[in-house]
Amino acid sequence: MDRESLLYRKIYGCIAAANIGSAMGAAVEWISVPGGGWKAIDDKWGWVEGFMPWIQQERDVRYWNNSPLLHYYRVDMEPGMTEDGAEIRYLLALAIVEKGGRITVDDLAEVWKKHIRREDIGRLVNPHIRIHYDRLTCGDRMSRIPPRFIGAMTPWPGLVDAPHMIGPIGIINAGDPEQAAYDAAEVSLLIQPAESGGTESSKAIAAATAAAFCLDATVESIIEATRANVSENTRGIIDEALELAVKFPDARAIREPMRQHFMPTYPYADGVETAAEAIALFALTRGDVREGMIAATNLGRDTDCIGGMLGPICGAYKGIDGVPIEWVDTVEDAIGRNPYTMQKIPMDELSERLMDALLKHRARMSAQVSLLNALADRR
């Protein structure tokens, strides 16, 4: 495996920056939502530019009305430790590795059944995943609910989990944002309804990540790939956030306008909001990993998800050479010491395995191209 290749460096950058965004934003998230926003972060810590220890408090939370109570267990996190979104993003990457190529919702479901420990749900795996997991594993092969129907029954259409996990779909579809969007909508069916804000925002982030692998990628081309692969409604919301980035081209100045723009919609941010914020910050910071992750952490609202969505786009665009190495080391060390994480493969090795899956996918595409050429030439 050639770790010097641009392909590997882009994959590794994508994986590392995603985890960095999740970890940095997690430390400030719960003071920011639902009503604290950026000012609560600023009042407590000032302008955050690195990792901090954080505590997931034991508590019961009701996300939205008509939601069951969800129980979080207390877990003490050291600086650089990731959170729930990074756990299911890892499982998505693992499904791609185990399949050796593009995956379906059924492939992802099998990895969930194999690797999620029900007794640990609520520690690092988000407590609402128990609902999906139990529906996935209940009954027998005759009566069990098919994975692609489970997301349709969620009490939280539009929730942020799907776009937060989706970065690896952009990797396996490197350079093909349209296919990345299709695959994102497919795998998101495990936790979100079709055509919901959750699947729409997944398409946005996956398309942007895939476009960031192009040799001639620019900030503008990546944003346009996002806009081209979502619905008209979602495109409109992304454009609203991009307009704010034009009016307030500074990570500090944009915080209050962005809060005022989205706060009336939900007390907690939904998937389309966070995806739009991530795309706006990508434009504002011109894809710089350091500036982007700091901007996401200080923006307020659902900070870990904004960083976890922005990270794979910036990381794929700039590659691992654009990711601060001290941040990579801090996150890798924190994950390695956490007793509850499912992330057992180091990020550099996971990137190697994803590259191998992508090259297998390339071989299948090459075989198909050869076949089509032969058919077209035969008389």
Secondary structure, DSSP 8 states (H G I E B T S, - for coil): --TTSHHHHHHHHHHHHHHHHHHHHHHHHHHHTTTTHHHHHHHHHSS--S---EEE--EEE--STT---EEE--EEE-TT---HHHHHHHHHHHHHHHHTS---HHHHHHHHHHH--GGGBTTTB-TTHHHHHHHHHSS-TTTS--HHHHGGG-S-TT-SHHHHH-HHHHHHTTT-HHHHHHHHHHHGGGTS-TTSHHHHHHHHHHHHHHHTTSTT--HHHHHHHHHHTS-HHHHHHHHHHHHHHHHS-STTTTHHHHHHHHTTT-SS--HHHHHHHHHHHHHHHTT-HHHHHHHHHHH-SSHHHHHHHHHHHHHHHH-GGGS-HHHHHHHHHHHHH-SS----S-HHHHHHHHHHHHHHHHHHHHHHHHHHHHHHH--
